[in-house]
């Protein structure tokens, strides 16, 4: 299948260039040494090319229905950022050839599957997982690129203005090393072909909600509600379950807590 070729090509590109991408992250976003007078061009976060870079949306535009007003709030400093402007640099080939093909495939299986009558095949479930893991990787890169900026609703500390948001997350103990480890972990997930044992970590619900909803915890889980297709997805990135019912119960506890 064409989708297998596209996913394999993406895995190969990222596996081959993962070290160069991490080295660039360290130099550009972690080091406190000023690079303003010698700043290199950005590189693609999948193949490390700096040719014909585009802005790749971390969440594909079709998921939030191209709405320019929908946004998420960073819990560290209360700053708002619209999904439409939430992007990372990706070369035209990786974007238009590989990622676009993967998203077209995901859209097609969402359209073709009516959960009241049928369910996804094991192969389709594995590819949904691969797609969600690509989103996680992009979020990891986004967080290391975003700076602690001033927010209307929180105190601003001048010293922290150049610190990446990801390094300030409490769950990684304010450690650049742990932030980079999480990026490497997300890279590894994308580059691994086999998803055996991960299927029970993906929960797919039917939904009648009319609005798009999203939340996530880096290196932990993601929730996407896609009213256009009548489905919601909850995936645990780093946890395995004996069965989907256990994962569903855990997911519902998190959903109820967040929306209570």
N, C-alpha and C positions, 0 to 999 in steps of 0.2 A: 504493500500500500504506500501511496505517496506520503502520508502522514508519518509513516515509520522512517522514511528517508529524511524528511525534514527534521524530525526529532533527533535522529542519529547525527546529522550534520551539525545541529546545534550543540549536542553533547561533545562531539569531537572538537569543535571550535573552542568551546569553553574549557575543556580539559587541557588542550594544548596551550592556551593563553592565560590560564588561571593565575599563575605566579606573576606574570607581567601586570595583570589587572590589579592584584593585591599590592604589588610594589607601587603602582601609580596611586592607589588609594592612600597608602602610607605617606608618600611624598606630597600629595596634593591636599589631603584632608586631615591627616593625623599629626604630622610634624608641625611644631610651632614655628619653624623657621619660615620667614616671609619669602614667598615666591613671586611677589608682585612684579619684580623686575626681570624675572626669568621664568615666567609661567609657560609651561608647555601646553600644547593643544590638548583638549579632552580626547579620550579614546573610547571606543566602543566597549561596553561592559560585557560583551560576549566574545569578541574576537580580537580586541585590543587595537583595531585599526583606527586611524584618525582621519580616514578619507570619507568624505560625503556623510558626515554625521547628521543624524536626525534626532528629534525629540520623541523618544518612545514613552508612551503613557504607562505608568506603573500598573494602574488598573485600566484595562482596555476601555476605550471610549464607549463601546456598545454596552458595557456592563452598567454604566451610569447614564445611559441613553443620551450621551453627548451634552448633558446639561452643564452649562458653564457656572451655575450658581451653587451646585452641591459641593460640600466641603467636609473635611475632617478637622478635628482639633487635636493639637499636640498636648498631651497631658503634662509635659514638663514645664511649659511656660504659657499654655493657653492660647498659642497662636493658631490662626485658621489658615488652611491652605486648600484651595479648590482642587478637585480631582483633575480638572481639565489642565491645570498647570503643574501637575505632579508628574514629572518626567525624568528620565535618565538618558544619557547619550548612547545611541546605538547607530551603527553604520547603516546605510541604505540597504545593503544586501541582507544583513541579519534582520532588519526591520521588515522590509517589503517582501523578501523572499521566504525567510524562515518563520519569523514570529507571526506574520500576517497569515501564512498558510495554517499554522497551528491554531490560531484564533478562528479562522474560517471553518476548520474541522470541528472545533468545540461548539461553535454556533450551530453547525449542521446537526450534530447529534442531540443538542438540546431541543432543536426544532422538531426533530423526527421522533423523539421519545415522549410518549404520553404516559406518565407514571401511574395513571389509573388503569392502564391497559397492559403496560409492559415495563421493562427495566433495562438498564444499560448492560451490555455484555462486559465480561471481565476485561477484555482488551480496551473497551471504551472507558471503563472505570480507571484503569491504569493510566490512560492518556489524560483524563480529567485531573488525576493526581499530578502528573507531570506538568500540566498547565498551571496548577495552583502552586507548585514548587518553583516554577519560573517567576510567578508573581512575587513569591516570598523573597527570592533572590533580588529582584528589582527593588523591593522595599528595603532590603538590607543595604543596598547601594545608595538608595535615596537617603536613608537616615544618616549614613556616614558623610553624605555631601551637604546635608542641611545644617545650618548654624543656629546657635542659640540667639535668636533675634528678639528685639523688644516687642512686648505684647501689651495691649491696652489693659488686660486683666491681671497682669502679674508684675512682680518686681523685676527690674532689669539690672544685671550685674555686668559692668563694663568688662571686667577681666574675662568673662565667659563668652564674649561676642564671637571669638574665633573657634570655639569648641564645637565639634560636631554634636548634634542632638543625640546620636546613638551612644556616644560615650557617656552621656549624662543619664542614661536610663538606670533607674535604681536596681533593676533586676540583674544588671551585669556589674554592679559595684563600681560604677564610674571608671571602668577600666578599658583603656584603648586596646589592650591585648585581648580581652574577652570580646570586645566589639568585632575585632578582626577575626577572631576564632569563629564567631557566628557567621560572618560573611563566608569564610572558608567552608563551614558546614553546609550553608545553603548552596554554594557552588557544587559541593560534592553530591548533594541530592540531585541537582539538575543533571550532573554528568553520569549518574548511575542509571543504567538501563532497567534493571530489574526492580519491580515494585512489589515483589512477593512479600506478603506479611503486612503491607501497608493498606490493603483494601478495607480492612475493618476499621481503619482510622478515618475513613471518609463516610460521612453521613449525608444522605440526600433526602430532603423533605419536599413534599408538595406544599405549595403556598398559594393563598388567594390574596395576599397583600398586594396593593397597587403601587407601592413605592419601593425604590431601591434602598437596601440597607447593607451596611458593611461595617465590620470591625475586625481587628486582628491583634494578636500579641506576637511580636517577632520571635521566631524560633519555637513557637508554641502552637498557635492555631490561627485559623482564618474563617470568617463567616461572610458569605455573600448571598444576598437574597435578590433574585432576578425575576421580577414580576412579569417581564415580557414572555418568559418561558414557563412561569408557574412553578419554579423550583427554588430551593435554597440549599446551599452547600455549606457544610461545616467539616473542616479537615484539620486533624491534629498532626502537625509536622514531625514532632519528635517523640510521639507516644504510640505504642502498639496496644491493641486490645484483642481479647480472646474472641470477641464477636461484635457485630455492629450494634447490637442492642446495648452493650456496655458503653460504647462510644456515644451512642445516641443519648443515653441517660446523663453522661458527663456533659455533653454538648448542651442539653436542655437546661442543666443547672447554670451553666455559664450564660446562656441566652437570657434566662429569667433574671439572673443577677444584674446583667447589664441593662436590661429594659424595664426593670422593676421601678 
